Amino acid sequence: MKNILMTVMLLVVVVLLFNNIVAKEGNGTKAQIQTQGDAANLRIGTINP
């Protein structure tokens, strides 16, 4: 029983960390990747062949 409780608590902590680090609106990892990708697309789009 103790092992199951520890496992569930660990999973809850992992989910909370994911939400706070990766999926956070505005300044999470996902938002930073999106911003840098948009900037790269803009630079590539302005290249004149």
N, CA, C and O of each residue as an XYZ file, in Angstrom:
196
protein
N       0.816     -1.192      0.000
C       0.000      0.000      0.000
C       0.866      1.265      0.000
O       0.558      2.246     -0.676
N       1.944      1.217      0.765
C       2.842      2.371      0.843
C       3.494      2.635     -0.518
O       3.673      3.789     -0.909
N       3.841      1.583     -1.225
C       4.471      1.738     -2.543
C       3.511      2.367     -3.551
O       3.921      3.183     -4.376
N       2.254      1.994     -3.486
C       1.264      2.562     -4.396
C       1.084      4.053     -4.110
O       1.021      4.860     -5.038
N       1.003      4.414     -2.853
C       0.869      5.815     -2.477
C       2.073      6.625     -2.943
O       1.910      7.727     -3.467
N       3.264      6.099     -2.761
C       4.480      6.790     -3.206
C       4.467      6.982     -4.723
O       4.854      8.042     -5.216
N       4.028      5.972     -5.457
C       3.970      6.042     -6.913
C       2.970      7.103     -7.371
O       3.260      7.883     -8.278
N       1.811      7.130     -6.753
C       0.792      8.115     -7.108
C       1.287      9.521     -6.804
O       1.099     10.430     -7.612
N       1.909      9.709     -5.663
C       2.426     11.030     -5.306
C       3.518     11.471     -6.269
O       3.580     12.643     -6.641
N       4.369     10.553     -6.674
C       5.418     10.863     -7.634
C       4.816     11.280     -8.973
O       5.288     12.235     -9.591
N       3.790     10.585     -9.423
C       3.127     10.944    -10.672
C       2.488     12.326    -10.586
O       2.522     13.086    -11.554
N       1.913     12.652     -9.449
C       1.314     13.979     -9.271
C       2.394     15.055     -9.362
O       2.190     16.088    -10.000
N       3.519     14.819     -8.738
C       4.620     15.783     -8.784
C       5.126     15.953    -10.213
O       5.413     17.074    -10.632
N       5.239     14.882    -10.955
C       5.701     14.960    -12.344
C       4.720     15.765    -13.190
O       5.139     16.587    -14.004
N       3.434     15.540    -13.007
C       2.422     16.286    -13.765
C       2.485     17.770    -13.418
O       2.419     18.616    -14.310
N       2.613     18.093    -12.142
C       2.695     19.498    -11.738
C       3.946     20.168    -12.299
O       3.888     21.310    -12.755
N       5.067     19.468    -12.267
C       6.300     20.024    -12.833
C       6.155     20.261    -14.329
O       6.583     21.297    -14.839
N       5.554     19.306    -15.034
C       5.343     19.468    -16.466
C       4.501     20.694    -16.763
O       4.822     21.482    -17.653
N       3.423     20.848    -16.010
C       2.540     21.994    -16.237
C       3.237     23.313    -15.952
O       3.003     24.294    -16.657
N       4.081     23.357    -14.942
C       4.740     24.609    -14.576
C       5.938     24.934    -15.448
O       6.268     26.107    -15.618
N       6.596     23.932    -16.002
C       7.811     24.187    -16.783
C       7.520     24.220    -18.278
O       7.931     25.153    -18.966
N       6.830     23.233    -18.776
C       6.655     23.097    -20.225
C       5.411     23.822    -20.733
O       5.492     24.592    -21.690
N       4.295     23.590    -20.119
C       3.029     24.072    -20.675
C       2.596     25.423    -20.139
O       1.496     25.872    -20.461
N       3.397     26.077    -19.351
C       3.024     27.355    -18.745
C       2.787     28.399    -19.833
O       3.593     28.549    -20.751
N       1.676     29.116    -19.717
C       1.324     30.133    -20.711
C       2.279     31.325    -20.616
O       2.613     31.780    -19.523
N       2.700     31.808    -21.744
C       3.500     33.030    -21.784
C       4.993     32.810    -21.749
O       5.698     33.304    -22.629
N       5.504     32.091    -20.770
C       6.960     31.955    -20.680
C       7.412     30.527    -20.397
O       8.515     30.319    -19.893
N       6.585     29.551    -20.710
C       7.002     28.160    -20.569
C       7.888     27.744    -21.737
O       8.092     28.515    -22.675
N       8.402     26.549    -21.676
C       9.282     26.041    -22.727
C       8.574     26.015    -24.074
O       9.165     26.365    -25.096
N       7.307     25.602    -24.079
C       6.540     25.548    -25.326
C       6.429     26.933    -25.957
O       6.601     27.078    -27.167
N       6.145     27.944    -25.150
C       6.009     29.311    -25.663
C       7.349     29.836    -26.182
O       7.387     30.537    -27.193
N       8.438     29.506    -25.504
C       9.756     29.958    -25.946
C      10.138     29.312    -27.279
O      10.689     29.974    -28.158
N       9.846     28.028    -27.423
C      10.130     27.342    -28.690
C       9.292     27.948    -29.810
O       9.788     28.147    -30.919
N       8.029     28.240    -29.527
C       7.148     28.846    -30.533
C       7.677     30.207    -30.962
O       7.693     30.519    -32.153
N       8.107     31.019    -30.003
C       8.612     32.354    -30.299
C       9.868     32.280    -31.163
O       9.993     33.006    -32.149
N      10.796     31.401    -30.791
C      12.031     31.275    -31.558
C      11.776     30.688    -32.939
O      12.450     31.055    -33.901
N      10.813     29.783    -33.046
C      10.459     29.223    -34.346
C       9.847     30.269    -35.260
O      10.141     30.311    -36.455
N       8.993     31.112    -34.693
C       8.396     32.191    -35.481
C       9.466     33.166    -35.978
O       9.420     33.620    -37.121
N      10.429     33.483    -35.107
C      11.516     34.382    -35.515
C      12.364     33.763    -36.611
O      12.782     34.457    -37.538
N      12.625     32.460    -36.516
C      13.406     31.783    -37.548
C      12.648     31.771    -38.864
O      13.243     31.996    -39.919
N      11.344     31.513    -38.822
C      10.527     31.521    -40.035
C      10.534     32.893    -40.693
O      10.586     32.997    -41.918
N      10.481     33.943    -39.885
C      10.504     35.296    -40.414
C      11.845     35.573    -41.093
O      11.881     36.139    -42.186
N      12.936     35.182    -40.459
C      14.259     35.384    -41.063
C      14.393     34.623    -42.370
O      14.904     35.157    -43.354
N      13.935     33.376    -42.383
C      14.027     32.556    -43.606
C      13.160     33.164    -44.699
O      13.538     33.164    -45.870
N      11.997     33.681    -44.316
C      11.097     34.262    -45.301
C      11.630     35.552    -45.934
O      11.237     35.908    -47.045
N      12.511     36.241    -45.234
C      13.033     37.501    -45.774
C      14.319     37.326    -46.567
O      14.878     38.307    -47.057
N      14.797     36.089    -46.703
C      16.009     35.861    -47.489
C      15.680     36.039    -48.981
O      14.714     35.467    -49.485
N      16.477     36.820    -49.658
C      16.293     36.997    -51.095
C      17.250     36.082    -51.851
O      18.464     36.143    -51.658
N      16.699     35.244    -52.703
C      17.579     34.323    -53.459
C      18.391     35.022    -54.528
O      19.166     34.377    -55.234
